[in-house]
C-alpha cells in the first residue's frame, strides 16, 4: 500500500498553495503540485532534499528531475548502481531507482526556494511516514542542513545531538546511518563548495554501507 502523500491541491500551507496557484497560471503545463516520493518503498537508501525546484521537480513531478541538481544526483546514482537506464530530465526517460527512494522535506515548491519553518513542520508527517517504512539497517542521505534537521526531528532526535557537516556519518539510535552532504545545487557546485568528486564519494559511501 502506498505511503500517505499530500493531495495535488494540498491546502495545509496557505503560502505554498497560493504560490502553486500562481504557477499554474504562469506555467499551465507544469506539474504544479506536491511532488511525490520516487523509488521503492522501504529502500535501503533514502535520500532527502529540501524542496522541489520551480522549473525542476515542480515542472516534471519527479524529485530532482529537470534541473542541474538532478543532473548531478542521478549521474552519481547511476554510477553506483542505485539506478538503471538513462537520465533524461523527464519522468518518461525510463530510468528506474534500485534500492533507493527520494523525497523532499517540503513537497511543494516555495517562493525563492525558501520554505518557512512552519511549512517544514507541516510537511513533516509525510517524511515521518517515509522513514517509518525503511528498514532499520538502512542509510539516510540528507542533502543540506534543513534536510538533515528534518530527518532528525521526524525521528524524534534532538537536532543538537548530531551536527550537520559534509560527509559526516551519524549512527542513529535505531541502527540506521545518517549521512550528510552539501546539496548538489548549481550554486554549490559553481562556487566549488561541492565538487563532483566530493558528491561521488558520498554516494560511494552509501553504497559501501549497504553492501
C-alpha positions as CSV (number, residue, x, y, z in Angstrom):
1,X,0.0,0.0,0.0
2,X,1.3,3.4,-0.9
3,X,2.5,5.7,1.9
4,X,0.5,8.7,2.7
5,X,1.1,11.6,0.3
6,X,-0.3,15.1,0.1
7,X,-3.2,15.6,-2.3
8,X,-2.4,17.6,-5.5
9,X,-4.4,20.5,-4.1
10,X,-3.0,20.2,-0.6
11,X,-4.1,23.3,1.4
12,X,-2.1,22.8,4.6
13,X,0.5,25.6,3.8
14,X,-1.5,28.6,2.5
15,X,1.5,30.5,1.2
16,X,2.7,27.4,-0.8
17,X,-0.8,26.8,-2.1
18,X,-1.1,30.4,-3.3
19,X,2.3,30.0,-5.0
20,X,1.2,26.8,-6.7
21,X,-1.9,28.5,-7.9
22,X,0.1,31.4,-9.4
23,X,2.5,29.0,-11.1
24,X,-0.5,27.1,-12.5
25,X,-1.4,30.3,-14.3
26,X,2.1,31.2,-15.3
27,X,3.1,27.6,-16.3
28,X,0.0,25.6,-17.0
29,X,1.9,22.7,-18.4
30,X,3.9,22.2,-15.2
31,X,3.0,19.6,-12.6
32,X,2.4,22.3,-10.0
33,X,1.6,20.2,-7.0
34,X,3.2,18.4,-4.1
35,X,5.9,16.3,-5.6
36,X,5.5,12.6,-4.6
37,X,8.4,10.4,-3.4
38,X,10.0,8.3,-6.0
39,X,11.5,4.8,-5.7
40,X,10.6,1.6,-4.0
41,X,9.1,2.0,-0.5
42,X,11.4,1.0,2.3
43,X,14.5,1.1,0.1
44,X,17.9,0.7,1.7
45,X,18.9,4.2,0.7
46,X,16.5,7.1,1.4
47,X,17.6,10.5,0.1
48,X,16.0,13.7,1.4
49,X,16.3,17.0,-0.2
50,X,14.9,20.4,0.7
51,X,12.0,21.2,-1.7
52,X,11.2,21.0,-5.4
53,X,12.8,23.5,-7.8
54,X,10.4,25.7,-9.7
55,X,11.5,24.5,-13.1
56,X,12.8,21.2,-11.9
57,X,10.6,18.8,-9.9
58,X,7.7,21.3,-9.8
59,X,7.7,21.1,-13.6
60,X,8.2,17.4,-14.0
61,X,6.5,16.0,-10.9
62,X,9.5,13.7,-10.1
63,X,12.1,14.6,-7.4
64,X,15.3,16.2,-8.7
65,X,14.2,15.9,-12.3
66,X,14.6,18.7,-14.8
67,X,17.3,20.8,-13.2
68,X,21.0,20.9,-12.6
69,X,20.8,19.2,-9.2
70,X,19.2,16.2,-10.8
71,X,22.0,16.0,-13.4
72,X,24.5,15.7,-10.5
73,X,22.4,13.4,-8.3
74,X,21.3,10.9,-10.9
75,X,24.6,10.6,-12.6
76,X,26.1,9.6,-9.2
77,X,23.3,7.1,-8.5
78,X,23.7,5.5,-11.9
79,X,27.5,5.2,-11.4
80,X,27.0,3.3,-8.1
81,X,24.1,1.0,-9.0
82,X,21.3,2.9,-7.3
83,X,19.6,3.5,-10.7
84,X,19.3,1.9,-14.1
85,X,18.7,3.3,-17.5
86,X,19.5,6.8,-18.7
87,X,18.6,10.1,-17.0
88,X,16.8,12.4,-19.5
89,X,15.4,15.2,-17.3
90,X,11.9,13.8,-17.7
91,X,9.8,11.3,-15.8
92,X,9.3,9.4,-19.0
93,X,13.0,8.8,-19.5
94,X,12.7,5.2,-18.4
95,X,15.2,5.5,-15.6
96,X,14.4,3.3,-12.5
97,X,15.8,3.6,-9.0
98,X,17.3,0.4,-7.4
99,X,17.0,0.1,-3.6
100,X,16.8,3.9,-3.4
101,X,13.9,6.2,-2.7
102,X,14.0,10.0,-2.9
103,X,11.7,12.7,-1.3
104,X,11.9,16.3,-0.2
105,X,11.4,17.6,3.3
106,X,8.9,20.0,1.8
107,X,6.8,18.6,-1.1
108,X,5.7,21.9,-2.7
109,X,7.9,24.5,-4.4
110,X,8.4,27.5,-2.1
111,X,9.0,31.1,-3.3
112,X,12.7,31.8,-3.7
113,X,13.3,28.1,-2.8
114,X,12.9,29.1,0.9
115,X,10.3,27.3,2.9
116,X,9.4,28.7,6.3
117,X,9.9,26.8,9.5
118,X,6.2,26.4,9.8
119,X,5.9,24.9,6.3
120,X,8.7,22.5,7.0
121,X,6.9,21.4,10.2
122,X,3.5,21.0,8.5
123,X,5.0,18.8,5.8
124,X,6.9,16.6,8.2
125,X,4.3,13.9,8.7
126,X,4.9,12.7,5.2
127,X,8.6,12.4,5.9
128,X,7.8,10.5,9.2
129,X,5.8,8.0,7.1
130,X,8.7,7.5,4.7
131,X,11.2,6.9,7.4
132,X,8.9,4.6,9.3
133,X,8.8,2.3,6.2
134,X,12.5,2.0,5.9
135,X,14.4,-1.0,7.3
136,X,16.4,-0.1,10.4
137,X,19.6,-1.3,8.7
138,X,19.2,1.4,6.0
139,X,21.1,4.6,5.1
140,X,19.6,8.1,5.0
141,X,21.3,10.7,2.9
142,X,20.4,14.3,3.8
143,X,21.2,16.9,1.2
144,X,21.7,20.1,3.2
145,X,21.2,21.3,6.7
146,X,17.4,21.7,6.6
147,X,17.0,18.1,5.3
148,X,19.4,16.9,8.0
149,X,17.4,18.6,10.7
150,X,14.1,17.5,9.3
151,X,15.2,13.9,9.4
152,X,16.3,14.2,13.0
153,X,13.0,15.8,14.0
154,X,11.0,13.2,12.1
155,X,12.8,10.5,14.1
156,X,12.3,12.4,17.4
157,X,16.0,13.0,17.8
158,X,17.2,16.4,19.2
159,X,18.9,18.4,16.4
160,X,21.7,19.3,18.7
161,X,22.7,15.7,19.1
162,X,24.1,15.4,15.5
163,X,25.7,18.3,13.8
164,X,25.5,18.7,10.0
165,X,28.8,18.5,8.1
166,X,29.5,17.4,4.6
167,X,30.5,13.8,4.6
168,X,29.6,13.3,8.3
169,X,28.2,9.9,9.3
170,X,25.8,9.6,12.3
171,X,24.9,6.3,13.9
172,X,21.3,6.7,14.8
173,X,19.8,5.1,17.8
174,X,17.6,2.7,15.7
175,X,20.6,1.3,13.9
176,X,20.4,3.4,10.7
177,X,23.2,5.6,9.5
178,X,22.5,9.2,8.6
179,X,25.0,10.7,6.1
180,X,25.2,14.4,5.3
181,X,26.1,16.1,2.0
182,X,26.0,19.6,0.8
183,X,23.1,20.0,-1.6
184,X,24.0,19.2,-5.2
185,X,22.7,22.6,-6.4
186,X,24.2,24.6,-9.2
187,X,25.2,27.3,-6.6
188,X,27.2,24.8,-4.5
189,X,29.0,23.3,-7.5
190,X,29.6,26.6,-9.2
191,X,31.2,28.1,-6.1
192,X,33.3,25.0,-5.5
193,X,31.7,24.2,-2.2
194,X,30.7,20.8,-3.6
195,X,32.7,19.2,-6.4
196,X,31.6,16.2,-8.4
197,X,34.3,14.1,-6.7
198,X,33.0,15.1,-3.2
199,X,29.5,14.2,-4.1
200,X,30.5,10.9,-5.7
201,X,32.4,10.0,-2.6
202,X,29.3,10.4,-0.5
203,X,27.2,8.2,-2.8
204,X,30.0,5.6,-2.9
205,X,30.0,5.5,0.9
206,X,26.2,4.9,0.9
207,X,26.8,2.0,-1.4
208,X,29.6,0.6,0.8
209,X,27.4,0.8,3.9
210,X,24.6,-1.2,2.1
211,X,26.9,-3.8,0.5
